[in-house]
Amino acid sequence: MHSPAPSALPSQLMKTNAAVLAVLSAALAVLTAEEPAKRAAPDVSLRLEVKHVIARGLDWLRSQQTPDGVWSDPEQPAITALAVAALLGDPARSPSDPLPELINPSLQYLSRCAKPDGGIYVEDLATYNTAISLTTLFLAGRPEDQDVVLAARRFLIAQQQDYDVPGEADNTFDGGIGYGGSYTHSDLSNTHLALEALHLSRPLLDDQPQEKQVDLNWEAAIAFVERCQNLPSHNQEPWASDDPKNRGGFVYFPGDSKAGEETLPDGKTALRSYGSMSYAGLLSYIYSDMEKDDPRVTAVLEWLSSNYTVEENPGLDAQGLYYYYHTMSKALTAAGIDRLDTDTEKAIDWRRILCLKLFDLQSSDGSWSNETKRWREGDAVLVTAYALLALERIYRGL
């Protein structure tokens, strides 16, 4: 069955939807780089092209759904959740339209993956699957999923790490969130996804005073995010570097960069900053309501501007390339940034550059794929969902 139109929704859900719009508007206002009057006029032709490319991608994505509503791997509900999110963002669909019939079985599958502990997963990657599934269930807005979403929030909050002496910041991984299960230590990817899910779903708490009593330790979370940033003024980790190639960017977790390390002229060993985690770090600051002129924010924006490219995931070549595109589009959109000043060019239109690159990479059947298969990017469903979500944000921003 279709979900009811907004006029038929219970008053509580209508208030929730209004609050969602308020939260998203506030996120777009944070870190605004330009005043609205200075922004370029809409590019109607490009917008139409983007809409056409999205339609082809969504057609392919629909063809990959199994009869029970699952996309790709039934052991990883996050992939189905990303596919559903792409369908929800279809430019041909109004947010006030009933949910597409196609996605109801998928939402039911996500709800069935909910565990007694509140997590939404099957066996592994509990935080990753829960955060992405929670976000999609919340954005779908079905009243019957509210209890699942609230339980998933509590699960994510419980995943925040506090090692050694409880309540004291005495471990480099304190405050962050990891994959869960046997992989317990914190990392920036899972932390930013959890922060995203908790930030976006906050409107549900307006009518749930008891839920407000249990919240993430946001101060500790940001302290962990700081420890992933190459910024010695705020990060006392021995590898944190002020050298121009790395200053302001982020690594995967304190002590580990997937982009490796390098020896600086002064003999210090520095961890290399890289693209996807630097956008994840910026998003973490945005979700935590950090001021746009905070030196941690300005430093990562400087690194991202200096290293802007769509030819690779900076520091990793093609590894995690579509995760990079997806995270880039989220971060620059949430930051309200229309133009970037790079080291070689002023006021580049990042939306145009990224969407033209995604046009070129789309296969004839409408899908996308990455020949570099690390981090599951050999899965065309996952990669196509990433590409569509990036293009949908671009479409709304043009």
C-alpha positions as CSV (number, residue, x, y, z in Angstrom):
1,M,0.0,0.0,0.0
2,H,1.0,3.6,-0.6
3,S,1.8,5.7,2.4
4,P,-0.9,8.4,3.0
5,A,-0.5,11.8,1.5
6,P,0.8,14.5,4.0
7,S,-2.7,15.9,4.5
8,A,-3.8,12.5,5.9
9,L,-0.8,12.0,8.1
10,P,-1.2,12.0,11.9
11,S,-0.4,15.4,13.4
12,Q,2.7,14.1,15.1
13,L,4.2,13.0,11.8
14,M,3.3,16.3,10.1
15,K,5.2,18.1,12.8
16,T,8.1,15.7,12.3
17,N,8.1,16.4,8.6
18,A,8.1,20.2,9.2
19,A,11.0,19.7,11.6
20,V,12.9,17.7,9.1
21,L,12.7,20.6,6.6
22,A,13.8,23.0,9.3
23,V,16.8,20.8,10.1
24,L,17.8,20.5,6.5
25,S,17.5,24.2,6.0
26,A,19.7,24.9,9.0
27,A,22.3,22.4,7.7
28,L,22.4,24.3,4.4
29,A,22.8,27.6,6.2
30,V,25.8,26.4,8.2
31,L,29.2,27.4,6.8
32,T,27.6,29.3,3.8
33,A,30.4,30.3,1.5
34,E,28.5,32.9,-0.5
35,E,25.5,35.2,-0.1
36,P,22.5,34.1,-2.2
37,A,22.8,37.3,-4.4
38,K,26.3,36.3,-5.5
39,R,25.3,32.8,-6.7
40,A,25.2,32.0,-10.3
41,A,21.8,31.9,-12.1
42,P,20.4,28.4,-12.5
43,D,21.7,26.4,-15.4
44,V,18.5,25.0,-16.9
45,S,20.2,23.0,-19.7
46,L,22.5,21.3,-17.3
47,R,19.7,20.6,-14.8
48,L,17.7,18.9,-17.6
49,E,20.8,16.8,-18.5
50,V,21.2,15.8,-14.9
51,K,17.6,14.8,-14.6
52,H,17.9,12.6,-17.7
53,V,21.0,10.8,-16.4
54,I,19.4,10.2,-13.0
55,A,16.3,8.8,-14.7
56,R,18.4,6.3,-16.6
57,G,20.3,5.3,-13.5
58,L,17.1,4.8,-11.5
59,D,15.6,2.6,-14.2
60,W,18.7,0.4,-14.0
61,L,18.5,0.4,-10.2
62,R,14.8,-0.6,-10.2
63,S,15.7,-3.6,-12.4
64,Q,18.1,-4.9,-9.8
65,Q,15.7,-5.2,-7.0
66,T,14.8,-8.8,-5.9
67,P,11.2,-9.8,-5.4
68,D,11.6,-9.5,-1.6
69,G,12.7,-5.9,-1.8
70,V,16.5,-6.4,-1.4
71,W,19.2,-4.9,-3.5
72,S,22.6,-6.7,-3.9
73,D,23.5,-8.4,-0.7
74,P,20.8,-9.4,1.9
75,E,23.5,-9.6,4.5
76,Q,24.2,-5.9,4.2
77,P,21.0,-3.9,4.6
78,A,22.9,-0.6,4.1
79,I,23.1,-1.3,0.4
80,T,19.3,-1.6,0.1
81,A,19.0,1.5,2.2
82,L,21.2,3.5,-0.1
83,A,19.2,2.3,-3.1
84,V,15.9,3.3,-1.4
85,A,17.4,6.7,-0.6
86,A,18.3,7.2,-4.3
87,L,14.7,6.4,-5.3
88,L,13.3,8.8,-2.6
89,G,15.5,11.5,-4.1
90,D,14.2,11.1,-7.7
91,P,13.7,14.6,-9.1
92,A,10.6,13.4,-10.9
93,R,9.0,12.8,-7.5
94,S,7.6,15.4,-5.2
95,P,8.4,14.9,-1.5
96,S,4.6,15.1,-0.9
97,D,3.9,12.2,-3.3
98,P,3.0,8.8,-1.8
99,L,6.0,6.5,-1.4
100,P,6.8,4.5,-4.5
101,E,5.1,1.1,-4.3
102,L,8.5,-0.4,-5.2
103,I,10.2,0.6,-2.0
104,N,7.7,-0.6,0.6
105,P,9.0,-4.2,0.6
106,S,12.5,-2.8,0.9
107,L,11.5,-0.7,4.0
108,Q,9.9,-3.8,5.5
109,Y,13.1,-5.7,4.9
110,L,15.1,-3.0,6.7
111,S,12.7,-3.1,9.6
112,R,12.9,-6.9,9.7
113,C,16.7,-6.6,10.1
114,A,16.2,-4.7,13.4
115,K,17.7,-6.7,16.3
116,P,16.7,-6.8,19.9
117,D,19.6,-4.5,20.7
118,G,18.1,-1.8,18.4
119,G,20.7,-2.2,15.6
120,I,19.6,-2.8,12.0
121,Y,22.0,-5.4,10.7
122,V,22.3,-9.1,9.9
123,E,25.7,-10.3,11.3
124,D,28.4,-7.8,10.9
125,L,29.2,-4.1,10.2
126,A,26.5,-3.3,12.8
127,T,27.1,0.5,13.0
128,Y,27.5,1.0,9.3
129,N,24.3,-0.8,8.4
130,T,22.4,0.7,11.3
131,A,23.3,4.3,10.5
132,I,22.5,4.2,6.8
133,S,19.3,2.2,7.4
134,L,18.1,4.5,10.2
135,T,18.7,7.5,7.9
136,T,16.7,6.0,5.1
137,L,13.8,4.8,7.3
138,F,13.6,8.3,8.9
139,L,13.5,10.0,5.5
140,A,10.9,7.7,4.2
141,G,8.7,8.9,7.1
142,R,6.4,5.9,7.6
143,P,4.8,6.1,11.0
144,E,5.1,2.3,11.5
145,D,8.9,2.6,11.4
146,Q,9.2,5.2,14.2
147,D,9.9,2.7,17.0
148,V,12.6,1.0,14.9
149,V,14.2,4.4,14.2
150,L,14.2,5.4,17.8
151,A,15.7,2.0,18.9
152,A,18.3,2.4,16.2
153,R,19.2,5.8,17.6
154,R,19.7,4.3,21.0
155,F,21.9,1.6,19.5
156,L,24.2,4.1,17.8
157,I,24.5,6.1,20.9
158,A,25.5,3.0,22.8
159,Q,28.3,2.3,20.2
160,Q,30.2,5.4,21.3
161,Q,33.5,4.2,22.7
162,D,34.9,5.0,26.1
163,Y,38.0,2.9,26.8
164,D,40.1,2.6,29.9
165,V,38.7,4.8,32.7
166,P,35.0,5.4,32.1
167,G,34.1,9.1,31.7
168,E,37.7,10.2,31.1
169,A,39.3,11.1,27.8
170,D,42.3,8.8,28.3
171,N,42.3,6.8,25.1
172,T,42.9,8.1,21.5
173,F,39.7,6.2,20.3
174,D,37.4,7.6,23.0
175,G,34.3,9.4,21.7
176,G,34.3,7.8,18.3
177,I,32.3,4.9,16.8
178,G,33.5,1.9,15.0
179,Y,31.9,-0.9,12.9
180,G,30.8,-2.8,16.0
181,G,31.2,-6.5,16.8
182,S,34.8,-7.8,16.8
183,Y,36.0,-4.6,15.1
184,T,35.5,-2.3,18.0
185,H,37.9,0.6,17.7
186,S,36.6,3.9,16.4
187,D,37.1,5.2,12.9
188,L,36.0,8.4,11.1
189,S,33.9,6.8,8.5
190,N,31.5,5.1,10.9
191,T,31.6,8.0,13.3
192,H,30.5,10.5,10.6
193,L,27.7,8.1,9.4
194,A,26.4,7.8,13.0
195,L,26.6,11.5,13.5
196,E,24.6,12.0,10.3
197,A,21.9,9.6,11.3
198,L,21.6,11.1,14.8
199,H,21.6,14.7,13.5
200,L,19.0,14.2,10.8
201,S,16.6,12.1,13.0
202,R,16.6,14.6,15.9
203,P,13.1,15.9,15.0
204,L,11.6,12.6,16.1
205,L,12.6,13.6,19.7
206,D,10.3,16.6,19.8
207,D,7.4,14.4,20.9
208,Q,9.7,11.9,22.8
209,P,11.0,13.6,25.9
210,Q,12.2,10.3,27.4
211,E,14.4,9.8,24.3
212,K,16.1,13.2,24.9
213,Q,17.5,11.9,28.1
214,V,19.8,9.6,26.2
215,D,22.1,11.3,23.8
216,L,25.5,11.0,22.3
217,N,28.4,12.7,24.1
218,W,28.9,15.2,21.2
219,E,31.8,16.9,22.8
220,A,33.7,13.6,23.1
221,A,32.7,12.7,19.5
222,I,34.3,16.0,18.2
223,A,37.4,15.3,20.3
224,F,37.7,12.0,18.4
225,V,37.2,13.7,15.1
226,E,39.9,16.3,16.0
227,R,42.3,13.4,16.6
228,C,41.8,12.3,12.9
229,Q,42.7,15.8,11.5
230,N,46.2,16.9,10.5
231,L,46.1,20.0,12.6
232,P,48.7,20.2,15.4
233,S,47.0,23.2,17.0
234,H,44.1,21.0,17.9
235,N,45.5,17.5,17.6
236,Q,48.3,16.4,19.8
237,E,48.9,13.0,18.1
238,P,52.6,12.7,17.1
239,W,51.8,12.2,13.4
240,A,49.7,15.3,13.0
241,S,51.4,17.6,10.5
242,D,51.3,21.3,9.6
243,D,53.0,20.7,6.3
244,P,51.1,22.2,3.4
245,K,50.3,18.9,1.7
246,N,48.5,17.5,4.7
247,R,47.4,20.4,7.0
248,G,43.7,20.4,7.6
249,G,42.9,17.1,6.0
250,F,41.8,13.9,7.7
251,V,42.9,10.3,8.1
252,Y,40.8,7.2,8.7
253,F,41.5,7.0,12.5
254,P,44.3,8.2,14.8
255,G,47.4,6.5,13.7
256,D,46.1,5.1,10.4
257,S,45.7,6.7,7.0
258,K,44.6,4.5,4.1
259,A,46.7,6.9,2.0
260,G,49.8,5.8,3.9
261,E,52.5,7.9,5.5
262,E,55.5,10.1,4.4
263,T,58.7,11.3,5.9
264,L,58.9,15.1,6.0
265,P,62.1,17.2,5.5
266,D,62.5,17.6,9.3
267,G,62.4,13.8,9.7
268,K,58.9,13.6,11.2
269,T,56.7,10.8,10.0
270,A,53.3,12.2,8.9
271,L,50.1,10.4,8.0
272,R,48.8,11.6,4.6
273,S,45.4,13.3,4.4
274,Y,43.0,12.0,1.8
275,G,39.8,13.1,0.1
276,S,36.9,11.0,1.2
277,M,37.9,11.2,4.9
278,S,38.4,14.9,4.7
279,Y,34.9,15.4,3.5
280,A,33.7,13.0,6.2
281,G,35.5,15.2,8.7
282,L,33.9,18.3,7.4
283,L,30.5,16.6,7.6
284,S,31.2,15.6,11.2
285,Y,31.8,19.3,12.1
286,I,28.6,20.4,10.3
287,Y,26.5,17.8,12.1
288,S,27.9,19.0,15.4
289,D,26.9,22.6,14.7
290,M,30.4,23.9,14.6
291,E,30.8,27.5,13.6
292,K,31.9,28.2,10.0
293,D,34.9,30.3,11.1
294,D,36.2,27.7,13.5
295,P,39.9,27.0,12.7
296,R,39.2,23.3,12.4
297,V,36.5,24.0,9.7
298,T,38.5,26.6,7.8
299,A,41.6,24.3,7.8
300,V,39.7,21.3,6.2
301,L,38.0,23.6,3.7
302,E,41.5,24.9,2.7
303,W,42.8,21.4,2.2
304,L,39.7,20.3,0.2
305,S,39.9,23.4,-2.0
306,S,43.7,22.8,-2.7
307,N,43.1,19.2,-3.4
308,Y,39.8,19.4,-5.3
309,T,39.6,16.9,-8.2
310,V,37.1,14.5,-9.7
311,E,39.8,12.4,-11.4
312,E,40.6,10.5,-8.2
313,N,39.9,10.2,-4.5
314,P,42.9,12.4,-3.5
315,G,45.6,10.2,-2.0
316,L,43.9,7.0,-3.0
317,D,43.7,7.1,-6.8
318,A,40.5,5.2,-7.7
319,Q,40.0,3.4,-4.4
320,G,36.7,4.4,-2.8
321,L,36.1,6.8,-5.7
322,Y,32.3,6.8,-5.7
323,Y,32.2,7.0,-1.9
324,Y,34.3,10.1,-2.4
325,Y,31.9,11.6,-4.9
326,H,28.9,10.8,-2.6
327,T,30.6,12.3,0.5
328,M,31.9,15.3,-1.5
329,S,28.4,16.2,-2.7
330,K,27.0,15.8,0.8
331,A,29.6,17.9,2.5
332,L,29.8,20.8,0.0
333,T,26.0,20.9,-0.2
334,A,25.6,20.9,3.6
335,A,28.3,23.6,3.8
336,G,26.3,25.8,1.4
337,I,29.4,26.1,-0.9
338,D,28.7,26.9,-4.6
339,R,32.2,27.8,-5.7
340,L,35.7,26.7,-4.7
341,D,39.0,28.5,-5.1
342,T,41.6,25.9,-5.9
343,D,45.4,26.4,-6.2
344,T,45.1,26.9,-10.0
345,E,41.6,28.4,-10.6
346,K,39.2,30.7,-8.8
347,A,35.5,30.1,-8.2
348,I,35.2,26.7,-9.8
349,D,31.7,25.3,-10.2
350,W,32.2,22.0,-8.4
351,R,28.6,20.8,-9.2
352,R,29.1,21.2,-13.0
353,I,32.5,19.5,-12.9
354,L,31.3,16.6,-10.8
355,C,28.1,15.9,-12.7
356,L,29.9,16.1,-16.1
357,K,32.4,13.5,-14.8
358,L,29.5,11.3,-13.6
359,F,27.9,11.6,-17.1
360,D,31.1,10.3,-18.7
361,L,31.4,7.4,-16.2
362,Q,27.8,6.2,-16.7
363,S,27.5,2.9,-18.5
364,S,25.2,2.4,-21.5
365,D,22.7,0.5,-19.3
366,G,22.4,3.4,-16.9
367,S,24.6,2.0,-14.1
368,W,28.0,3.0,-12.8
369,S,30.9,0.7,-11.7
370,N,34.4,1.0,-10.4
371,E,37.1,-1.3,-11.7
372,T,39.0,-0.7,-8.4
373,K,36.9,-3.0,-6.2
374,R,38.2,-2.1,-2.8
375,W,35.5,-1.3,-0.2
376,R,32.8,-3.1,-2.1
377,E,33.0,-0.7,-5.1
378,G,32.9,-3.7,-7.4
379,D,29.2,-3.8,-6.6
380,A,27.4,-1.9,-9.3
381,V,24.3,-1.4,-7.1
382,L,26.3,0.3,-4.4
383,V,28.3,2.4,-6.8
384,T,25.2,3.4,-8.8
385,A,23.4,4.4,-5.6
386,Y,26.4,6.6,-4.6
387,A,26.4,8.2,-8.0
388,L,22.7,8.9,-8.0
389,L,22.7,10.4,-4.6
390,A,25.5,12.7,-5.6
391,L,23.6,13.7,-8.8
392,E,20.4,14.3,-7.0
393,R,22.1,16.7,-4.6
394,I,23.6,18.5,-7.6
395,Y,20.2,18.7,-9.3
396,R,18.6,20.3,-6.3
397,G,21.5,22.8,-6.0
398,L,21.6,23.9,-9.7
